[in-house]
Amino acid sequence: MTFRPLAPVKYALAAIIFVASASAQAQSIVVASTTSTEQSGLFAYLLPEFKKASGLDVKVVALGTGQALDMGRRGDADVLFVHDQAAEEKIVADGFAVKRFPVMYNDFVLIGPAADPAKVKGRDIVQALKKLAVSNANFISRGDKSGTNAAELRFWKLAAMQDNKGSGYQACGCGMGPALNIASSSGAYVLADRGTWLSFKNRGDLTVLVEGDTKLFNQYGVMLVNPARHPHVKAADGQKFVDWVVSAPGQAVIASYKIGGQQLFFPNAGK
């Protein structure tokens, strides 16, 4: 068999395909984020506006905050958009992310059956958890190292009930939406971020029972994964995303996202 080299036109076509493929790859970034930002519908609303402003596509990997931060440590994402401030500050201190910027906040709420058999309704999350533990009420924990799970565990510790949460305590190891579904089907209590709760459709007889406690404040931050640790990180494009979400236009888009007339997230970059 005689070897025949590619004709010049085929070489040219192959080169064009290669360049186009490389260009397409360069025009996208990976953002590791929480399930709450994805399941609340925020990203579906936010990212088209970011693409209009930047031309960049964003692939969101929605995980618990702990898992999202682990992606950053491994260099499997370009940007982290999460909600566990202590863990965020540690990943920056450890050199895996460049700088943390506050983006927005909402709050956590304790959800439960309208009949409220454990009688937790009120504003005090610590007292509510004590009542849940003592009454052995059914409680669904995310149990997934998420920001919501980390907050829940802090609240149990404040209640001095971290080692005795009651026989009704169950960890599902799942996202916020599935945890709410389990609570809805079993008449259980669950800690949720308000954004996912407002977008949740399968409520059954669940309702908000505890809200308004200052401890329930829920801050989100954004960070570029450190290219000094992981040179393949798309630092320039990732920084465009970080800069945009904390800019006035990005903050305005976040503020305008509502469900049923209710605002889900409140921008507070630079505050």
Disulfide bonds with the S-S distance in Angstrom:
Cys172-Cys174 1.96
